């Protein structure tokens, strides 16, 4: 996973956008100052965000945070955008959703106080986008570049997520696959350059990781052929949503000499900030490991 620098988590390239260089150019300082100086790190992020606001003509509307969803998606800093890619768009929209969700809920922790700012979610995202963001299970088909919410939709009257019945199996979107190894998980395959097909040993352990990055960023990184790293599953902090990236029968690259017999789980967040470790994420991860223990008798 590319390193996220400073309190604003700006990327310095390494397969993602070089936000440090872009911010340094905007402020007229060296990239190292953006990376290492907290004040300039915050100023750099603000400059990048302001650039995107101006580029999208959102300056007059920026007081309404709901209008900033497309700006935040452009700002995210993941792998440079591929025009029209649904999967890339989903990763960026997920970043925007998490930022707005934090504003909506507010923060009061370790001296940091951000008051709650109500978000008009129906203004921030189109109904089909919002269904994807809120659905407990989202289906991603990388080869077909398709995403759908697996039978969920936004009710236009209650403005809440509801089950809309079984997905239409006659459509291409309705055929997008869920994980066959763990039912609640989303299937979104990692790049074939980032794992090995098959195993040289029986599954006998689970390795727990902290991603040192966001859920959306981790998914985006594991899809990058240059990453040379992967894990079997990724868990989202805010609600425990799980995406499977590598089949259990294959060898993910996450713990070096122990790859052959382990299953790897990446958890969204940073080890330096315990706020990422939510009850929802703990519960989802525990259920996943319980499933492994029931399925693979060699796991102690």
C-alpha positions, 0 to 999 in steps of 0.5 A: 500500500502506498504510504499516506503522509501526514495528518491528511494522508497525502500520497507521494506516488508509488502507484497512486497520484503524487499528491505531495508533488502537486501540493508542493507546486501549489504552495511553492515549497518542497514536497518533503515539507508537505510530507513532514510538516503538519501545518504544510500537510494540512495547507497542502490538502486544502490547496488540492481540495480548493483546486478541485473545487475550482476545476468543477465550478463548485466554489459558490456551492462549497458551503453545502457539503453535499455538493462536494461529493464529486470534488472529494472523489476527484481529490481521493488520490488513488490510481490515476482515473481511467475514463469511464471505469465503473470500478475506479469510480466506485473506489473514489465514490467510497472515499467521498462517502466516508468523508461525508459520513465523518462530517455527518456523524461528527468527531469528539475524540482525543481533543479533536472536535468536529461538530456534526454537519448534516449531509443531504445524502440524496443531493450528494449521490444519485439514487443508484450510487447511494444504494451502492454506498449503503448496501451491506453487500456490493457486487463488483465484477472487475472483468466486466467493469460492473457494479450493482447493489445486489437487490438493494435500492433507495426508497424514494419516500423514506429515503432509506435503503430497502431490499428491492427483491431478488436481483434480475438474473437476466441482466449482466449486472444481476450476474455479478458474483458474490464471494463463494468462500464467505457468503456475506463478502463481496467478490472483487478480484485482486490483480492476478499479478499480486497473488499465486494460484493454488497453495503449497500447504494446507490452511492452518492460520489467519493473519490479521493486518491493519491496512495503514490506509482506507478501505477504498484505497486498499481495494484500489491498490490490490487491483494495481498490477504493480502492487505485488501484494494482496490479502484475501479479505478487506474489512471496512471500518464504518459498517464492517462491509467485507470485500474478498480479493483472493480466493481462499484456495489461492495464495495471497501475498501478505506475510512473506514466508507464511503466505502458503498456509495463512488467510489474510485479512486487512482492516481499514485504518491506521495503527496509530489511531484506535478510532478506526477499530469500530464495533462493526469492524470487530464483529464482522472480522470475528464472524469471518474468522469464526467461519474459517475456524469452522471450515478449516480444522487445522486452524487452532 
